[in-house]
Amino acid sequence: MQEIKLNKMFMNQNIRSAVLEVLNSGYYVKGPNLRHFEESFRDYIKSKYAIGVSSGTAALFLAYQELNLNPGDEVIVPSHTFIATATPLAFFKAKPVFVDIDPDIYCMDIEKVKRKITPKTKCIVPVHIYGHPVDMDPLLEIAEEKNIEIIEDCCQAHGAEYKGKKVGKLGDIGVFSFFPSKNMTVGGDGGMIVTNNEKYGEELKLRRDHGRKSKYKNELLGLNFRLNEIQAVIGKEQLKFLGEWVEKRRELVTFYNEIFEKYPNVKIPSEKEWAKCSYYVYTIQIENRKSFIEHLSKKKIATGIYYPIPVHKQPIIEEIYGIQPNLPVTEEIVKKIVSLPLSPLLNNEELNRIEVAINEYMGDL
Ligand SMILES: Cc1ncc(COP(=O)(O)O)c(C=O)c1O
């Protein structure tokens, strides 16, 4: 019996041929595929700029650099996220200010964000976690009033929509990751920065390539955060399917919800009326998570925990910034969350195996 993985990467003949073509072309960086991928991503998001970079982490690093963060500047971030939302801040000696989440959608709680704002707050980072958008309107309103920048972390939210608009271009800068488990990938590491801000767009294009406009003239501080041609050509092909895959993911969410509706002790995902969640993962909360995971594992069904240790409790964060204030909601849910396989490539036989395994476990409780 084959393991049912959490995610699967889509591959077709077009991708294989396109990669081979790049290998044979002799152009491995800064070529036409990057340009085409950026253009199609920009059109998909409907932003003015889309700038390919080497990872979601690189995109966050560059976005923070672009804001010109100074030592002591505060940046409000959720703790219930991947650590890369916060760690790049340390390179600019800026301080992450961790905020608790709304327990229904796992995103930052806007009322609690408001309470964390100080004169030193330079930026707020809404993370559209699991593909569910943050409630952006009240956040944008505060940002406007207090002159605070908004960087959207969309690394788990390709194709998610807030009030009918794709996430990424709602704030000042949006960042995406194409790590292989994501809703779309580039067959390795990769990322994208999107923005409608001309200054940011023009500068970020240079910063990801040593800050240069021409080969030997470096005008801005930058590093090598380029996205290579093989990754770009895979991304371009994958993007064509993203809309279809988001719909399929949403169908799978209905499939899971129907199973779990019978078991009121399991908390299933919620979706706000203003949101279109792109469901990077299907996450439930369950008491006694360990035995549920063990049961599924015996049936060769993978599970994941995104994330078991909140960022404010990570040793490196405590080492740099000291012990952080408690975040009761985050600290409670991380004990109970577990994510189940959610790939548009799951077939009926696999779905049936998942359904049987869940019912077996729940029926025995
Ligand atoms: C919310 C979030 N932010 C940032 C990142 C970093 O992206 P990457 O792994 O491409 O560096 C990820 C990726 O896992 C993520 O999920």
The ligand as an ORCA input file, in Angstrom:
! r2SCAN-3c Opt
* xyz 0 1
  C       3.779     31.646      6.007
  C       5.118     31.399      5.369
  N       6.001     32.422      5.297
  C       7.211     32.264      4.722
  C       7.600     31.059      4.166
  C       8.975     30.930      3.596
  O       8.970     30.492      2.267
  P      10.200     29.626      1.679
  O      10.123     28.264      2.299
  O       9.928     29.590      0.208
  O      11.439     30.326      2.010
  C       6.702     29.982      4.197
  C       7.073     28.698      3.607
  O       6.977     27.652      4.152
  C       5.433     30.149      4.823
  O       4.558     29.148      4.891
*
